[in-house]
């Protein structure tokens, strides 16, 4: 399979499918590297911004929001 076709297929896989693919192709260096690159690129984009909004004091404000939500569920 050509690399460009393989990459298109990998890009369409879910993270779970990619992890399965990595496990099944762990001894095929090229296939493993391509799948790992796709999976890692998804992780990078997810961690670029810690908070989706601007806060003056993120730690205490997020803690307050979480405590409020916890108190609602009890």
LOLOVEX-463801 format. One record per residue (C-alpha): residue in one letter; residue number from 1; x, y, z. Coordinates in steps of 0.001 Angstrom, whole numbers, plus 524288, in hexadecimal, padded with zeros to 5 digits. Layout:
<sites>
code:pos:X:Y:Z
a:NUM:X:Y:Z;
...
</sites>
This chain:
<sites>
code:pos:X:Y:Z
x:1:80000:80000:80000;
x:2:80557:80D66:7FC8B;
x:3:8082F:8168D:807C0;
x:4:7FEA9:82123:8031F;
x:5:7F382:81741:8027E;
x:6:7F759:811A4:80F9C;
x:7:7F784:81F55:815AE;
x:8:7E9FB:8226B:8105D;
x:9:7E4B1:815EA:8164B;
x:10:7EB91:818AC:82334;
x:11:7E605:82671:823AE;
x:12:7D84E:820D5:82294;
x:13:7DA2D:81754:82DEC;
x:14:7D58C:81A3F:83BA1;
x:15:7DF99:81A94:8468C;
x:16:7DB43:80D12:84AE4;
x:17:7DCFC:807C1:83D27;
x:18:7EA6C:80E16:83C40;
x:19:7EEA3:807D9:84905;
x:20:7EA21:7FA9E:8441F;
x:21:7F15B:7FCFC:83754;
x:22:7FDBD:80073:83EEA;
x:23:7FCA4:7F3F0:846A3;
x:24:7FA86:7EBAA:83A83;
x:25:805AA:7F229:832F1;
x:26:80F91:7F3F3:83DDB;
x:27:81A15:7EC8D:83644;
x:28:8180D:7F424:82987;
x:29:82026:80055:82B8D;
x:30:81A70:8089F:82091;
x:31:80C37:8056E:82383;
x:32:80E3A:80701:8322C;
x:33:81515:8141D:8309C;
x:34:80A71:81964:827A1;
x:35:7FF76:81581:830EB;
x:36:806B1:81AB0:83CC1;
x:37:808DA:827A3:835DE;
x:38:7FA32:82902:83341;
x:39:7F6C2:8257A:84144;
x:40:800E9:82EA8:84715;
x:41:7FC93:839EA:83E57;
x:42:7EF08:838A2:84432;
x:43:7F495:83964:851E4;
x:44:7FC50:845A0:84EA6;
x:45:7F06C:84D0E:84A06;
x:46:7E8B8:8490F:85615;
x:47:7F2E0:84E52:85FA4;
x:48:7F610:85B5E:85977;
x:49:7ECCA:86300:8622E;
x:50:7EAA5:85F31:87045;
x:51:7DE78:8675F:87252;
x:52:7D48F:86AC6:867C4;
x:53:7D250:87831:86D85;
x:54:7DA0E:8833D:873A9;
x:55:7DA8A:8833F:8826D;
x:56:7E142:88CA2:88BB7;
x:57:7E4C8:881B6:89532;
x:58:7E2CB:874E2:88DD0;
x:59:7E63C:86BA8:898E6;
x:60:7DCBC:87111:8A2F9;
x:61:7D1F7:87415:8992A;
x:62:7D23D:8667A:8932E;
x:63:7D293:86085:8A0C4;
x:64:7C68A:8687E:8A473;
x:65:7BF74:86420:89819;
x:66:7C29A:855E0:89ACB;
x:67:7BE57:856D0:8A8F8;
x:68:7B19A:85D1D:8A4B2;
x:69:7AF06:85205:89B22;
x:70:7B278:847C4:8A55C;
x:71:7A94A:84DF9:8AF39;
x:72:79E3C:84D97:8A533;
x:73:79FD2:83EF9:8A320;
x:74:79F8A:83B77:8B187;
</sites>
